[in-house]
């Protein structure tokens, strides 16, 4: 079975990491799987929406990082 990380964008990986951390916190708080799923789903949609709304800014930042990396070589 393929790993979701192999097909995810950088933005999706950031959201996934955040969701994993949130899920661990919710488990420690004793929330049921259904309660956690509802919270995690809402958080994922919210984070992805914010990332998509700011895609142009993210693209500029990525390009800047690439250029900075190439200059330091």
C-alpha positions in Angstrom: 0.0 0.0 0.0 1.5 3.4 -1.0 2.3 6.0 1.6 0.3 9.2 1.4 3.5 11.2 2.0 4.8 10.0 -1.4 2.1 11.8 -3.2 1.5 14.9 -1.0 2.6 18.4 -1.8 4.8 20.3 0.7 1.7 22.2 1.9 -0.2 18.9 2.4 2.7 17.5 4.4 2.7 20.5 6.7 -1.0 20.0 7.3 -0.5 16.3 7.9 2.2 16.9 10.5 -0.1 19.4 12.2 -2.9 16.9 12.2 -0.7 14.1 13.6 0.3 16.4 16.5 -3.3 17.5 17.2 -4.4 13.9 17.1 -1.9 12.9 19.7 -3.1 15.7 21.9 -6.7 14.7 21.5 -5.9 11.1 22.3 -4.2 12.2 25.5 -7.4 14.2 26.4 -9.4 10.9 26.0 -11.5 11.9 23.0 -13.1 9.1 21.0 -12.1 8.3 17.5 -15.3 9.9 16.1 -14.7 13.1 18.1 -11.1 13.3 16.9 -12.1 12.7 13.3 -14.5 15.6 13.4 -12.0 18.0 14.9 -9.2 16.8 12.6 -11.3 17.1 9.5 -12.4 20.6 10.3 -8.7 21.6 11.1 -7.5 20.0 7.8 -10.1 21.9 5.7 -9.3 25.1 7.5 -5.6 24.8 7.0 -5.8 23.7 3.4 -8.2 26.6 2.6 -5.7 29.1 4.2 -2.8 27.6 2.2 -4.8 27.8 -1.1 -5.8 31.4 -0.4 -2.2 32.3 0.1 -0.7 30.2 -2.7 0.8 33.1 -4.5 2.7 34.2 -1.4 3.9 30.6 -0.8 5.1 30.4 -4.4 7.2 33.6 -3.9 8.6 32.2 -0.7 9.5 28.9 -2.3 11.2 30.6 -5.2 13.2 32.8 -2.8 14.3 29.7 -0.8 15.4 28.0 -4.1 17.4 31.1 -5.1 19.0 31.4 -1.7 20.0 27.8 -1.8 21.5 28.1 -5.2 23.5 31.2 -4.2 25.1 29.4 -1.3 26.4 26.6 -3.4 
